[in-house]
Amino acid sequence: MSGREEEHEPSLASRLRLAVVRLNRRLRAQRTDSSVTLTQISALSCLYNWGPMTPGELAAKEGVQPPSMTRVIAALEEHGFASRRPHPTDGRQAIVEVTQAGRDFVRAEVCARERWLDRRLADLDEEEREVLSRAAEIIDRMAGQ
């Protein structure tokens, strides 16, 4: 292959990035309720996975400004997916937590995406599934760095 042809050959980084973006887009399309924004789902998932926390802690984990998180929490409360309670030691703070409806919503979202992915995986042969299993381990390790 000439140098010029190699310039047009996508790198592993480029191919991997595009594949992850496409897969993420397809998984997002499996959403069960489009009235809840992706930002709200992200915050709700954070609460689901990490447990109750202050709005400031949630904003920091999600990488957004506290005023933005205040709006997200208000929307989650409107949906009945999150609730606030007084902080046990700081009267100026509140603790935000997932409600049972919020837990059910997160589980339904995850199940819908995994059902779609299970159907795609069923179309692959055993060797392809083994390669993807190893790739998932590697990608997870890369993402954790």
ZIPEQUI-V573408 format. One record per backbone hydrogen bond with DSSP energy under -1.0 kcal/mol. CO is the residue of the C=O (numbers start at 1). NH is the residue of the N-H. If there is no record, write none. Layout:
# ZIPEQUI-V573408
CO;NH
CO;NH
This chain:
# ZIPEQUI-V573408
2;6
3;7
11;15
12;16
13;17
14;18
15;19
16;20
17;21
18;22
19;23
20;24
21;25
22;26
23;27
24;28
25;29
27;30
28;31
33;36
37;41
38;42
39;43
40;44
41;45
42;46
43;47
44;48
45;49
46;50
47;51
53;96
54;58
55;59
56;60
57;61
58;62
59;63
59;64
65;69
66;70
67;71
68;72
69;73
70;74
71;75
72;76
73;77
74;78
75;79
76;81
81;99
83;97
85;95
90;93
93;87
95;85
96;53
97;83
99;103
100;104
101;105
102;106
103;107
104;108
105;109
106;110
107;111
108;112
109;113
110;114
111;115
112;116
113;117
114;118
115;119
116;120
117;121
118;122
121;124
125;129
126;130
127;131
128;132
129;133
130;134
131;135
132;136
133;137
134;138
135;139
136;140
137;141
138;142
139;143
140;144
142;145
